[in-house]
């Protein structure tokens, strides 16, 4: 559900009001360049009247040869690259032709989009890139707002309508709300719902957004309900999912990662060794992906008022990125929804790494009472495509972490599920949909993550033996996870 309860002075809600206010603003003036789904954004400005006060030019180059002649050739026409060349070209022309005449009193802008909407020949996922390049003050250096959206309406004319509203929202937000980042985000879906559009990526750059952390903006897209996930590259850059996940085998490990421990890395190493040897992955380089879930109880433990602490998630994303893999932050509490998200972008194999407690939880029927088909429907969705669960063992008696005898180690072979589901589990195991991880480090099984976190906060030194050395250095240098915050209390213990 989209949370659109925001407050900003003089922010109209209706799309027509926004377009009309911009038309009456003598300071804002620019170009609209649209490819795909018609000139739906420009149409709003012409419809309400007074468009000559806002629009210097509109253009729509549908033919590929025309488009290439104007913006240069492109390997993909609906891409961030194509959007960037459109903004570059149109903004350069705008400044060259009008800055001398009216630059002292005008904030120039260029809006551009490149969209693949539903059509007679296209039934796959409808999506598009939209952006605004603008001046936050006359003669200022330009700033950019770039977004990627998925169009969820079932008919082309509905998608066109959604695109037009979203485009007006984007222009209005960039030119009027650039100094109120949260309001800008929420204004993007004014007069829309999460049933019509998903905004799964945003990037703000330039002097109007000095000090803005784009990872925080991406996380807020998830928190505000504009999307269900935010994806960061190993370099810490905000990414659109298809840019990272497209047609790749994916090995994904979910956790709270507060902080990543040697057990997390052992889980990854064991699963990686088995996943890459799968016949389907021959001659392919699988992608490793860490995932943190906003709705998981371990993550909500760091919340205030039910809203996860943004800095806590970003600290963990920083640490995980230092391991060289992309990071996904999502609202997909149920694994079948996470699987559905991944298979939206890949037709290759997906490996899901789970600890035994999480695997046991997967077989708890109480989590599926809202599904008409119950747990069977959930598993049908989870294993609909080529997904395999890699199960990492656990200790039967975690209070005795030094006991590594076979009787104290539970594996996928010896796990106990509720009697009525034993045959279902046996079927999935025998069919190879669940596989036990091998060659694990027994010393990692007894690692206590809450003990690590407490040790970090008290700076007792004990926690360091269970955390990889590079991450230990990162935590100390960046004072992550409350490092040393309780050290002063040790003398009174």
N, C-alpha and C positions, 0 to 999 in steps of 0.2 A: 504494500500500500504506500503510495507516495505521500510524503509529509510536506505539504505546501503551506504550512502555517508560518509565514515569515512576515516581518514588518519592515517596510522601507517607505520613506516619505514619497508621496506622489507617484507611487507605482501602480499604474492601471492594470486591471486583470484582463479585460477583453482585448483580443488581438486587434480589433479595429481601432480601439482607443490608442493602443501603442503606435500603430502605423500613423494615425492622424497626428499624434503628438510629435512624432519624428518629422512628419511633413511640415509642421508649423515651426520646427526648430531651425532658425536661420543659420545656426552654427554648424550643423551636421549635414554633410553633403558627400555623395559618393556613387559607386558603381555596384551593380548587382550582376553577377555572372553565374548562370545556372545551367547544369547539364544533367538531364534525366528528370522524369516526372513533371515536365513542363516548367513554366516560369511562375511557379506558385507563390514565391515570396514577393517578387515584384508586383504580382497581381494585387496583393493586399494594399500596397501603397497607391496604386492607380485607382482601386475601387473606392477608397475612402475620400479621395480628392486631395488636391494640393501637392501631388507627387513631384511637380517641378521644383518644389522647394527642397527636396531631398535627393532626387535621383539625377545624376549627371548622364548615366548611360545604363541600359540593360543589354545583356547579350546572352545568347544561348546557342552554342556551337555543337549541334548534335552529330553532324557528319564527322567521322573520324579523321578524314583528310583535312577538313576545315579546322577541326580542333587541333590537329598536329601542326598545321600551318601557323596557328596563332600561338599555341602554348608549347610546341615541341612534341616529339614522339614520346609515347609512354608504353611500358609493357602491360600496365593495367590502368584502365581509365577510371575505375572507381577505387581510388587509393589515396593515401595521404600525400604521396609524391605528386599526383596530378593536382590535388587541391593546392599544394604549395606553389606549383608553377603558375596556376591560375591567379593566386593572390599576388605573387611576385609581378607577373606581367601587368595585371590590371592596376595595381597600386602604382607601379612605375609610370604608366601612362597618365594616370590621374594627377600625380604630382607634377609631371613634366608639362602638362597642358593647362593646369589651373592654379598651381601654387603661386606663381608670380601675380596673377590677377586677384586672387582672393585668399591666399594662404594666411595672411595676418589675422583674419577673422573667421576662419573655417577650420573645423575638425574633420579632416577627410577620412573616409572609410571605404573599404571594399568588402562586400559579402560575396562568397563563392560557395557553390556546392557541386558535388558530383555524386550521382545517386543511381542505384539499380533498383527500380521499383518493380512491382508485379506487373506482368504483361502476358500477352497470349503465348509468347515464346519463352517466358521466364516464370518458373514456379518455385525456384529455390529461394533461400533467405533474402529478403529485401533489406537493403542497408544503404548507408551513404555517409560521406564526409562533408562537413560544413565548417566554415570558418569565417571570421571577421578580422580584417586588419584595419586598425583605426588609430587615430591620434586622440589621446586623452585631453590634450590642450592644443590650440593652434600652434603650428610650426614645431610641435614636439616630435620626437622620434616615435615610430609606430610601435604598437603592441598587437599581439595576436591572441585570439581565442579559437582553438581548434577542437572540434568534437567529432566523435563517431557515433552514429545512431543506428538502431535496428527498427525498421518500420513493421509493426505487428498487425495492422489492419488486414482484413482478408481480401479487400478489393482495391484495384488500382486507384479509383477516384477517392477512396478514403485515405490511401497513403499520400496522394497528392495534397489533400486537405491538411493532413498531419504535418507534412513537410513545409507547407506554407506557414502554418502557425508557429512551428518550431523555428523557422528562419527569422520571422519577425521577432520572436522572443530573444533569439540570439543577438540580433542587431541591437535591439533595445537594451538588453542586459549588458552588452559590451560597451555601448556608448553612454549609458546612464548609471550602471551599477558596478562599474569597474573597481570602485573603492569599497565595495561591500560584497566580498567574494561569496559568502554563503547565500546572500540574496540573489546574486547572479546565477548561482547553481539552481536554486529553487525556481527562479523565474523562467528557466528553460522549458518547464512543462506547464506553465500557465495555460489554462483552457484545454489541457490534454490529460490523459491518465496513463498509468503504467500498462494498461491493456492496449494502448495505441503506439507507444514509443518507449524504447529503452536507450538511454544514453550511457554507453559502456566505456567511454574514454573522454577525457578532457585535458587540455594542456593550455596553460596561460603563460605567456611570455611577454617581455618588454617592460618599459618603465612604469606603465600603469599598474603592474603587478609585482613591483619590487618587494622582495621578502616572502613571496608566496611559494609554498612547497607543493608542487604538483602532485606528489604522492598523497599529501593530506587532502587535496581536492578530490583525487580519485577515491580515497577512502570515504569521503563525505558523500560521493555519489551513491555508494553502497548504503551508508547509514541513513541517508535521506530517502532511499527507495527508488532512485532513478535507474539503478541497475542492481544486479545481484552479485556482482563480483568486480574486483579491481586487480589488474595484473601489472606487476613490475618486472622489468628485465633484470638480469644479473648485474647490470650497471646501475640499477636503481631508477631507471627511466620508466615513466608511465607508458604502457603499451596497449594497443587494441588487440584482443585475443587472437584474431586470425593471423596477425603479424608474427606471433610466437608459436602457435599451436598447429597451424595449418598442415594437414596431412602428415603428421609425425606420430610415431609410436610414443606414448607418454607414460612415464612412471611417476606416480604422484604419491607423496607421503603427507598425510594430515597430522597435525599436532598443534599443541599450544606453543612449543618452542620457547619456553620462558625459563632458561635459555636453551638453545640446542645443546644436547649433551652427547657424550660418546655413544650412548645407546641409540639416539636418533641416527647418528652416522653409521653405526653398525647395521641398523635396520636398512639404511639406504644401500650400503655396500653389499650386503647379502642379497637384497632384492635385485640390485643392478646386475650382479653376476648371473642371476638366474633369468632375469627378464631379457637381457641382450642375447641369451642363448636360445630363446624361443625361435622355432623355425620361421615364424612369420616376420621376425625381426632381422633375418639374415640380410646382410649388406645394407642395413639401415642403422642410423645413429639415433637411438631413442633420446627423447627429451626428459630430463629430470625436473620435476616441479614440486615445490613445497607449497602446502596449502594451510592457511589458518582460517578457522570458521568463526564468524562474529557471534553465532548463536550457541556455540559450544560452551558448556558450563565452566570449563577451565578458563576460557577466555573471558566470560562474563564475570569471573571472579575479580577481574581488574577494572570493573565498571563503577561508574557513579550514576545513580538514578537510572540504571538499565542501559545506558549508552556507553559502549566501550571507550576506554581512554585512547584517544587517537595516537598520542605519543608512544604509548606502550606498544601498539601494533607497529608503528614505524620503527621503533627500536629493534623489534624482532625482525622486521623486514630488512633492516640494515645488516643485522648479523647474518641472516640467511643469505642475503645477496653476496656477502663476503665469501661464501662457500662456492660461488660461481654458478648458481642456478636461479632461474626466475621464481617469483613468489606470487601466489594467488591468495587474495583475501576475499572470502565469499560469505554469502548468506545461505549456502546450500547445506543445511544441517543434515538432511537425509542423503545417503550415499547415492541413491538412484538419481537424484536431481544433479548431484555433482557429475555423475557419469553422463547424464544427458547433456550437460553443458559441454563436456570435453568432446563427445561424439558429434556435437554441432560443428566442430572444426576439423575433426580428423576421422578418417575411415580405417585407420590403423589400430593396432592393439593398444589397450590401456591396462597398465598394471597398477593396482591399488594396494599400498602397503599398510597393513593393520597390525597392531599389537593384539594379542589374544583377548584382553578385556574388551576391546572394541569389537572384535569378531563375535564374542559372546553377546554383546549388546545388540549386534545386528540381528540376532535371532530372538529378540524380546518382542513378543507380539503386541505389547502395550503401545508401541510406537506407531502402529499402523491401523489403529481403530478408526481413523477418519477415511481410510481407503475402502472402497466398496469390496475390493478383492483381498483386503487385509495384507498379511505378510507375503502371500503368493503374488499379489499384484506388484508389491514392492520389489520382490526378487525378479519377477518377469521384466520389470523396467531396468533393474540394475544389470542383469545379464543378457539384455536384449541384443547387445552388440558384443564384440570380442573383448570382454573384460575378464581379468583374472585377479583374484585376491591372493596376495602373498602374506602369510601369517607369521609374525615374529613371536617366538615363545615367551612365556612368563613363568614366574615362580609360584608354586602352589602356596608357599608360606613366605610372603615378602618380608616378614619380620626376621627371617633367617637367611639373609642374602648370601651368606657364604656356603650354604648347602646347595651344591650343584649336582646332587645325586639324581639319577633318572626319575626317582619317585617325586622329587620336588620341582621338576621342570615339566610344565604343561606345553604341549605342541599341538599343531593342527590335527595330528593323529590321535591324541589322547584327550582332546577337549570334550567337555560334557555340555550338551545343550538340553533344553527341556525335552522330556521324553516324546511328546507328540510331534516334535520337529526333527528327531534323530534321523529318520529316513530321508528327509529333505536334505539335511546336512550331508549325509552319507552319499546321496546322489551327486551333489555339487562337488564333493571331494573326489569321488571316483571319476567324474567327468573332467577333472582337471581344472575346474573353475576356482577351486581353493587349493593352494599349495603351501606346504610348510617350508619355511626358510631354513637353509642348511648352513653349516660352517659359521654359525654365530659365535660371538665371544661370550662365554658364560659369565665372565667378570662384569659384563654390562647389564645382566639381567636384574641385579639388585640395586641399580641406580635409583635413588629417590629424588625426583625432580623438585618436590616441595622443600626437601632438605637442601638442595643446591640453591634454591632461591633464598631461603633463610640465611644460608651461609654467605651469599653475595651481599645481602643487606647488612649482615653483622661483620663482614670482612674477616671471617675466621680462618681463611686459608684452606680449610678442608674441602670446600666445594671445587677447588681447582683441579683436583685429581680426577673428577668425573666430567670435565669439560675440555674440549680440544684447545690446545695451547693458543692458537690464533684467536679463538673466541674469547679466551681468558684475557688476552691483551686488549681486544676490542672493548670488552666490558669495562676494564679498568680505565682505559684511555677516554672512553665516552661516558663514564659513570652511568652505564645502562642498567636497567632492572633495579634501580635504587641502590647501586653499589656503595657500601659503606654508610648508608643512611642511618643504620641502627648501631654502628660500631661504638658510639659514645655510651651506649647502654650496657656494654659488656662488664664494666666495672661494678655495676650494681646487681648483676645476676647472682 
